[in-house]
Amino acid sequence: MKTEEIMKRLAAVPIFKELTEGELTPFVKIAQTRIYKQKMYVFMQDDRLDRVFFIHSGRVKIYKTDFSGKEQIVSVLEPGEMFPHAGFFRQGSYPAHAEILEDAVLIVIPIDQFEEILITYPELCIKLFKVLGEKIVDLQKRLEEQILHNTYEQIILLLIRLCKSNAEQTGTQFKLTAHFTNRELANMIGTSRETVSRTINHLKKKEYVSQDEAGFYLIDKEALKQELF
């Protein structure tokens, strides 16, 4: 991957936006690219945290497992996103698994060198903490949804959230950019595949959700909001 391509990709990452080419150069110099095939692991939960990743292409699933092996999907990351979002300025381990959903090219930066450059750019630290703050707010919101809403409402809220994080708008609908199985949707909110299947079928009958010929979900976001409120 050429230096110019790495520069262009990093420039599009939220914490690097508004930086000049000269300010980005130190990051580009220490960056490497890695190619990962579908179903490969970038890292495993509790591995030593020593690198930060930026997605150039492909998609990455971040998920946690408990002692019994039960999976809880945290997020599905798209091109332009960075991960992990935790572990800076401390010795630690990766808080979750990172699995490749689609063949991917990742930009990799050693975390110790990343931290050294961050220290020289206080404004970057502020941006990073802002991103971390947004992630915390999102996790708090998900927890509130589990406490305050029944499973049917949680599934609708999940679909609305995916319209923002993993979809592109096509007219009045949102098309999810990844093939999510009912099992994966269930693992995002801690429910069963059968419950998700029943709910999706119900929403299809109401014409709030459909699928295109390629199997991608098409979602009427506004109709789902009306269903809730």
C-alpha positions as CSV (number, residue, x, y, z in Angstrom):
1,M,0.0,0.0,0.0
2,K,1.5,3.3,-1.1
3,T,2.3,6.1,1.4
4,E,-0.1,8.4,-0.3
5,E,-3.0,5.9,0.2
6,I,-2.1,5.6,3.9
7,M,-2.1,9.4,4.2
8,K,-5.5,9.7,2.5
9,R,-7.1,7.0,4.7
10,L,-5.7,8.4,7.9
11,A,-6.8,11.9,7.0
12,A,-10.4,10.6,6.8
13,V,-10.3,9.2,10.4
14,P,-12.2,11.5,12.8
15,I,-9.3,12.1,15.2
16,F,-7.0,13.0,12.3
17,K,-9.4,15.4,10.5
18,E,-8.1,19.0,10.1
19,L,-4.5,17.9,10.5
20,T,-2.1,19.1,7.9
21,E,-0.1,16.7,5.8
22,G,3.0,17.6,7.8
23,E,1.2,16.8,11.1
24,L,0.1,13.4,9.7
25,T,3.5,12.5,8.4
26,P,4.8,11.1,11.7
27,F,1.9,8.7,11.9
28,V,2.3,7.6,8.3
29,K,6.1,6.9,8.9
30,I,5.4,4.3,11.6
31,A,2.3,2.8,9.9
32,Q,2.3,-0.6,8.2
33,T,-0.4,-2.3,6.3
34,R,-1.7,-5.9,6.8
35,I,-4.0,-8.0,4.7
36,Y,-6.5,-10.2,6.5
37,K,-8.8,-12.8,5.0
38,Q,-12.4,-13.4,6.1
39,K,-12.7,-15.2,9.5
40,M,-9.1,-14.4,10.5
41,Y,-8.6,-12.8,13.9
42,V,-6.8,-9.5,14.2
43,F,-6.5,-10.2,18.0
44,M,-8.2,-12.2,20.7
45,Q,-9.7,-11.0,23.9
46,D,-7.1,-10.7,26.6
47,D,-4.1,-10.7,24.1
48,R,-1.5,-8.1,25.0
49,L,-2.6,-4.7,23.7
50,D,0.3,-3.5,21.5
51,R,-1.2,-2.0,18.3
52,V,-4.0,0.3,17.1
53,F,-5.7,-0.4,13.8
54,F,-7.4,1.6,11.1
55,I,-9.7,0.0,8.5
56,H,-8.8,0.8,4.9
57,S,-11.2,-1.7,3.4
58,G,-13.3,-4.6,4.6
59,R,-15.3,-5.0,7.9
60,V,-14.3,-6.1,11.4
61,K,-16.6,-7.6,14.0
62,I,-15.7,-6.7,17.6
63,Y,-17.2,-9.1,20.2
64,K,-16.7,-10.4,23.7
65,T,-17.2,-13.9,25.0
66,D,-18.0,-15.1,28.5
67,F,-16.6,-18.2,30.3
68,S,-19.1,-20.4,28.6
69,G,-18.3,-19.1,25.1
70,K,-21.4,-17.0,24.7
71,E,-20.9,-14.2,22.2
72,Q,-21.8,-10.6,22.7
73,I,-21.3,-8.4,19.6
74,V,-20.1,-4.9,20.5
75,S,-19.9,-3.5,17.0
76,V,-19.3,-4.1,13.3
77,L,-16.7,-1.6,12.1
78,E,-16.6,-0.1,8.6
79,P,-13.7,1.4,6.5
80,G,-12.4,4.6,8.1
81,E,-12.8,3.5,11.7
82,M,-10.2,2.8,14.2
83,F,-10.0,0.1,16.9
84,P,-9.6,-0.6,19.8
85,H,-10.9,2.5,21.6
86,A,-9.6,1.5,25.0
87,G,-6.2,0.8,26.5
88,F,-4.3,4.0,25.7
89,F,-1.6,5.2,28.1
90,R,-1.6,2.1,30.2
91,Q,-0.4,-1.5,30.0
92,G,-3.2,-3.8,29.3
93,S,-4.9,-6.3,27.1
94,Y,-7.4,-6.2,24.2
95,P,-10.9,-6.0,25.8
96,A,-12.6,-8.1,23.0
97,H,-12.0,-10.3,20.0
98,A,-11.6,-8.7,16.5
99,E,-12.7,-11.0,13.7
100,I,-12.6,-10.2,9.9
101,L,-16.1,-10.3,8.4
102,E,-14.9,-9.4,4.9
103,D,-11.4,-9.5,3.4
104,A,-9.7,-6.5,4.8
105,V,-6.7,-4.2,4.5
106,L,-5.8,-2.7,7.9
107,I,-3.3,0.1,8.7
108,V,-1.4,-0.9,11.8
109,I,0.5,1.4,14.2
110,P,2.4,0.2,17.3
111,I,0.5,1.7,20.3
112,D,3.6,2.9,22.2
113,Q,4.8,5.0,19.2
114,F,1.2,6.1,18.6
115,E,1.1,7.4,22.2
116,E,4.4,9.2,21.9
117,I,3.2,11.2,19.0
118,L,-0.2,11.8,20.7
119,I,1.7,13.5,23.6
120,T,3.2,16.0,21.2
121,Y,-0.2,16.9,19.8
122,P,-2.5,17.8,22.7
123,E,-5.4,18.6,20.3
124,L,-5.2,15.0,19.1
125,C,-5.6,13.7,22.6
126,I,-8.7,15.9,23.0
127,K,-10.2,14.4,19.8
128,L,-9.4,10.9,21.0
129,F,-11.0,11.5,24.3
130,K,-14.0,12.9,22.6
131,V,-14.3,9.7,20.5
132,L,-13.9,7.6,23.6
133,G,-16.6,9.7,25.3
134,E,-19.0,9.1,22.4
135,K,-18.4,5.3,22.7
136,I,-19.1,5.4,26.5
137,V,-22.4,7.4,25.9
138,D,-23.4,4.8,23.2
139,L,-22.7,1.9,25.6
140,Q,-24.7,3.7,28.4
141,K,-27.6,4.1,25.9
142,R,-27.5,0.4,25.1
143,L,-27.6,-0.5,28.7
144,E,-30.6,1.8,29.3
145,E,-32.4,0.1,26.3
146,Q,-31.9,-3.3,27.9
147,I,-33.3,-2.0,31.2
148,L,-36.1,0.2,30.0
149,H,-37.4,-1.7,26.9
150,N,-38.8,-5.1,26.2
151,T,-37.1,-7.4,23.6
152,Y,-39.4,-6.3,20.8
153,E,-38.5,-2.7,21.4
154,Q,-34.8,-3.5,21.8
155,I,-34.7,-5.2,18.3
156,I,-36.3,-2.1,16.8
157,L,-33.8,0.2,18.6
158,L,-31.0,-2.0,17.3
159,L,-32.2,-1.7,13.7
160,I,-32.4,2.1,14.1
161,R,-28.9,2.1,15.5
162,L,-27.6,0.1,12.6
163,C,-29.1,2.6,10.2
164,K,-26.7,5.1,11.7
165,S,-23.5,2.9,12.0
166,N,-23.8,0.3,9.2
167,A,-26.0,1.6,6.5
168,E,-26.3,3.9,3.5
169,Q,-29.5,5.8,2.7
170,T,-31.3,4.9,-0.5
171,G,-34.3,7.2,-0.9
172,T,-36.5,6.9,2.1
173,Q,-34.9,3.7,3.3
174,F,-31.6,2.6,4.8
175,K,-29.7,-0.3,3.3
176,L,-27.5,-2.2,5.7
177,T,-24.0,-2.6,4.3
178,A,-23.3,-6.0,5.8
179,H,-25.2,-9.3,5.7
180,F,-26.3,-9.6,9.3
181,T,-27.7,-13.0,10.3
182,N,-30.5,-13.3,12.9
183,R,-27.9,-14.9,15.2
184,E,-25.6,-11.9,14.9
185,L,-28.5,-9.5,15.5
186,A,-29.5,-11.5,18.5
187,N,-25.9,-11.5,19.8
188,M,-25.9,-7.7,19.7
189,I,-28.6,-7.4,22.3
190,G,-28.4,-10.7,24.2
191,T,-31.5,-12.4,23.0
192,S,-32.3,-15.6,21.0
193,R,-32.1,-16.1,17.2
194,E,-35.7,-17.3,17.2
195,T,-36.9,-14.1,18.9
196,V,-35.1,-11.9,16.3
197,S,-36.5,-14.1,13.5
198,R,-40.1,-13.7,14.7
199,T,-39.7,-9.9,15.2
200,I,-38.1,-9.4,11.7
201,N,-40.9,-11.4,10.1
202,H,-43.5,-9.3,11.9
203,L,-41.8,-6.1,10.8
204,K,-41.6,-7.4,7.2
205,K,-45.4,-8.0,7.3
206,K,-45.9,-4.4,8.4
207,E,-43.5,-3.4,5.5
208,Y,-41.1,-1.6,7.9
209,V,-38.3,-4.0,6.9
210,S,-37.5,-5.9,3.7
211,Q,-34.6,-7.4,1.9
212,D,-33.2,-6.8,-1.6
213,E,-32.2,-9.4,-4.1
214,A,-28.7,-9.7,-2.6
215,G,-30.2,-10.3,0.9
216,F,-29.3,-6.9,2.4
217,Y,-31.8,-5.5,4.8
218,L,-33.8,-2.4,3.7
219,I,-35.1,-0.5,6.7
220,D,-37.8,2.2,7.0
221,K,-36.2,4.1,9.9
222,E,-39.0,6.6,10.4
223,A,-41.6,3.9,10.4
224,L,-39.7,2.0,13.1
225,K,-39.5,5.2,15.2
226,Q,-43.3,5.6,14.9
227,E,-43.7,2.0,15.9
228,L,-41.8,2.8,19.1
229,F,-43.2,6.2,20.0
